[in-house]
């Protein structure tokens, strides 16, 4: 965050610490790109949308944007350090998908092969590719056990 210039200035004297504005030591272009990306990041999850709205209400729009920029940079840092993808789960959507999946599992056991293939195609349209692969593996396992 300090490299990009979005970390707050810190003044320390004795035991008193004061935080000020962002230090702006990084490239201005990098901060401007990050400020444009941040609105897509905020819209990607209810959690980040809610956090942004709380910060915006209490501290103002500019400080809320900088807070979210810093939050995004910390996430990116940990993703790179741990070599893992971003995996923030939208709980409402996840529960809805799981409920749909459980309902369809009950139907699959009694399906004919052509109905199964049509339904598998519908899953591809409804869910993203990674989720589809997980469901497909579970369905094939359930089909074999039935």
C-alpha positions in Angstrom: 0.0 0.0 0.0 2.9 2.3 0.8 4.5 1.6 -2.6 1.3 2.7 -4.4 0.9 5.7 -2.1 -2.4 4.8 -0.5 -1.1 4.2 3.1 -1.7 6.9 5.6 1.1 9.2 6.8 2.1 8.4 10.3 3.6 10.8 12.9 5.0 9.3 16.0 6.1 11.2 19.1 6.7 9.6 22.4 3.7 7.3 22.8 1.3 9.3 20.6 0.7 8.2 17.1 -1.2 10.4 14.6 -2.4 9.2 11.2 -2.9 11.7 8.4 -3.7 11.8 4.7 -2.4 9.2 2.3 1.3 9.6 1.5 1.0 9.8 -2.3 4.6 8.6 -2.8 3.6 6.1 -5.5 2.7 6.8 -9.1 -0.4 8.9 -9.7 -1.4 6.7 -12.7 -1.4 3.6 -10.6 -3.7 5.2 -8.0 -6.0 6.5 -10.7 -6.3 3.0 -12.3 -6.9 1.5 -8.9 -9.6 4.0 -8.1 -11.4 3.0 -11.3 -11.1 -0.7 -10.6 -12.4 -0.3 -7.0 -16.0 0.2 -8.1 -16.0 -3.2 -9.8 -14.5 -4.7 -6.7 -17.2 -3.1 -4.5 -19.9 -4.4 -6.8 -18.5 -7.9 -6.7 -19.8 -8.7 -3.2 -22.5 -7.6 -0.8 -19.9 -7.6 2.0 -17.6 -5.0 0.2 -20.6 -3.0 -0.9 -21.9 -2.8 2.7 -18.4 -1.9 4.0 -18.0 0.8 1.4 -21.4 2.3 2.3 -20.6 2.3 6.0 -17.2 4.1 5.4 -18.9 6.5 2.9 -21.5 7.4 5.5 -19.1 7.9 8.4 -16.0 9.3 6.7 -17.0 10.5 3.2 -16.7 9.3 -0.3 -13.0 9.9 -0.9 -11.8 8.2 2.3 -14.2 5.3 1.7 -12.6 4.8 -1.8 -9.1 4.9 -0.3 -10.1 2.4 2.4 -11.4 0.0 -0.3 -8.3 0.5 -2.4 -6.2 -0.4 0.5 -8.4 -3.4 1.3 -8.1 -4.6 -2.3 -4.3 -4.2 -2.3 -4.0 -6.3 0.9 -6.1 -9.0 -0.7 -4.0 -9.0 -3.8 -0.8 -9.1 -1.7 -2.0 -12.2 0.1 -3.2 -13.8 -3.1 0.2 -13.4 -4.6 2.1 -14.4 -1.4 0.0 -17.6 -0.9 -0.5 -18.3 -4.6 -4.2 -18.7 -4.2 -7.2 -17.4 -6.1 -9.6 -14.9 -4.6 -12.4 -16.8 -2.9 -14.8 -14.5 -1.1 -18.1 -16.3 -1.1 -21.3 -14.5 -1.6 -23.3 -16.5 1.1 -26.7 -15.7 -0.3 -25.8 -16.9 -3.8 -23.9 -19.9 -2.4 -26.9 -21.0 -0.4 -29.2 -20.6 -3.3 -26.9 -22.7 -5.5 -26.7 -25.4 -2.9 -30.5 -25.5 -2.5 -30.9 -25.8 -6.2 -28.3 -28.5 -6.3 -30.0 -30.5 -3.6 -33.4 -30.3 -5.3 -31.9 -31.4 -8.6 -30.0 -34.3 -7.0 -33.3 -35.8 -5.9 -34.6 -35.5 -9.5 -31.4 -37.0 -11.1 -31.8 -40.4 -9.5 -35.0 -41.0 -11.5 -34.0 -39.3 -14.8 -33.5 -41.0 -18.1 -30.2 -40.5 -19.9 -31.5 -37.9 -22.5 -33.2 -35.9 -19.7 -29.9 -36.0 -17.7 -28.0 -34.6 -20.7 -30.5 -31.8 -21.2 -30.4 -30.9 -17.5 -26.6 -30.9 -17.6 -26.8 -28.4 -20.4 -29.1 -26.2 -18.4 -26.6 -26.3 -15.5 -23.9 -25.0 -17.8 -26.1 -22.1 -18.7 -27.1 -21.3 -15.1 -23.8 -21.7 -13.3 -20.2 -20.8 -14.1 -17.9 -23.5 -15.5 -16.1 -24.3 -12.3 -19.3 -24.8 -10.4 -20.7 -26.9 -13.2 -17.7 -29.2 -13.0 -18.2 -29.8 -9.3 -22.0 -30.5 -9.8 -21.3 -32.8 -12.8 -18.9 -34.9 -10.8 -21.3 -35.2 -7.9 -24.2 -36.1 -10.3 -22.1 -38.8 -12.0 -21.2 -40.3 -8.7 -24.8 -40.2 -7.5 -26.0 -41.7 -10.8 -23.5 -44.6 -10.4 -24.5 -45.2 -6.8 -28.2 -45.3 -7.7 
